Amino acid sequence: MPGKSLSERIADLGHRLRIEAHAAWLAARDPRVPMAARLLAVAVAAYALSPIDLIPDFVPVLGWIDDLILVPAGLWAVRRLIPATLWAEFRGAAEAASERPSSRAGMIAILLIWAGLLYILYWSVRVSPAH
């Protein structure tokens, strides 16, 4: 049996990262997880699951570097802060959730939240005319 093609390996890696990011999100909401791990997990999961990147993907090379380095490094740090048995529980729940249909309403909600935050940021840093 021949090995997997490059596109199949990339798809597998993407699937694993989505599972790990979802597990981090579950960990962030669980009171059994230490507070430092919860805060880091929120940041990593929000960044990994958000449709908005620090560096947009259309920027050659740099657009993918943040996804290929920041997300795995953040997930690694989160996993180091959470007991292995607890992480296995979150990962199992995330794996089970990945087999359910995805929600377009959830995606729209995330986009609206980002749009609202950008709107607030824009109006908070906007320079008002001198009087």
C-alpha positions in Angstrom: 0.0 0.0 0.0 1.6 3.3 -1.1 2.0 6.1 1.4 -0.3 9.1 1.6 0.1 11.9 -0.9 1.2 15.3 0.3 -2.3 16.8 0.1 -3.6 13.9 2.2 -0.9 14.5 4.8 -1.6 18.2 4.9 -5.3 17.5 5.3 -4.5 15.0 8.2 -2.4 17.7 9.9 -5.1 20.3 9.5 -7.6 17.9 11.0 -5.3 17.1 14.0 -4.7 20.8 14.6 -8.5 21.5 14.5 -9.0 18.7 17.1 -6.2 20.0 19.3 -7.6 23.6 19.1 -11.1 22.4 20.0 -9.6 20.4 22.9 -7.8 23.6 24.0 -11.2 25.5 23.9 -12.8 22.8 26.0 -9.9 23.0 28.5 -10.2 26.8 28.7 -13.8 26.4 29.9 -13.1 23.6 32.5 -12.6 24.6 36.1 -10.3 21.6 36.7 -7.7 23.2 34.5 -5.2 25.6 36.1 -5.9 29.3 35.5 -2.6 29.9 33.5 -3.4 27.0 31.2 -7.0 28.2 30.8 -5.9 31.7 29.8 -3.3 30.4 27.3 -5.9 27.9 26.0 -8.4 30.7 25.3 -5.8 32.7 23.4 -4.6 29.7 21.3 -8.0 28.3 20.6 -9.4 31.7 19.6 -6.5 32.3 17.3 -6.6 28.8 15.8 -10.3 28.6 15.3 -10.8 32.2 14.1 -11.1 32.9 10.4 -8.9 36.0 10.9 -5.1 35.5 11.1 -2.4 37.7 12.5 -0.8 37.5 9.0 -3.3 36.9 6.2 -2.8 33.7 4.3 -2.6 35.5 1.0 0.7 37.0 2.0 3.3 34.7 0.4 5.1 32.4 2.8 4.5 34.6 5.9 0.8 34.0 5.8 1.2 30.3 6.5 4.1 30.7 9.0 1.8 31.9 11.7 -0.4 28.9 11.2 2.5 26.5 11.0 4.4 27.8 14.0 2.2 29.8 16.4 -0.7 27.5 16.6 1.3 24.2 17.1 3.6 26.0 19.6 0.7 27.4 21.5 -1.0 24.0 21.6 2.2 22.4 22.8 2.4 24.9 25.6 -1.2 24.3 26.6 -0.7 20.5 26.6 2.3 20.9 28.9 0.2 22.9 31.5 -2.7 20.4 31.6 -2.5 16.9 33.2 -2.3 14.2 30.5 -5.4 12.4 31.7 -7.4 15.6 31.6 -6.1 16.5 28.1 -7.0 13.0 26.8 -10.6 13.7 28.0 -10.7 17.0 26.2 -9.2 15.5 23.1 -11.7 12.7 23.0 -14.6 15.1 23.3 -13.1 17.2 20.5 -12.7 14.2 18.3 -16.3 13.2 18.9 -17.5 16.7 18.1 -15.5 16.7 14.9 -17.6 13.8 13.6 -20.8 15.9 14.0 -21.9 18.3 11.2 -20.4 21.8 11.5 -22.5 24.9 12.2 -22.6 27.8 9.7 -24.4 29.8 12.4 -21.3 29.4 14.6 -19.0 30.6 11.9 -21.3 33.6 11.3 -21.3 34.4 15.0 -17.5 34.3 15.1 -17.3 36.6 12.1 -19.8 39.0 13.6 -17.8 39.1 16.9 -14.6 39.9 15.0 -16.3 42.5 13.0 -17.7 44.1 16.2 -14.3 44.1 17.8 -12.7 45.6 14.8 -15.4 48.3 14.7 -14.8 49.1 18.4 -11.0 49.2 17.8 -11.4 51.5 14.8 -13.6 54.0 16.7 -11.4 53.9 19.8 -8.2 54.8 17.9 -9.7 57.1 15.3 -8.2 60.5 15.6 -10.9 63.1 16.1 -10.5 66.4 14.3 -8.9 69.2 16.4 -11.3 71.9 17.6 
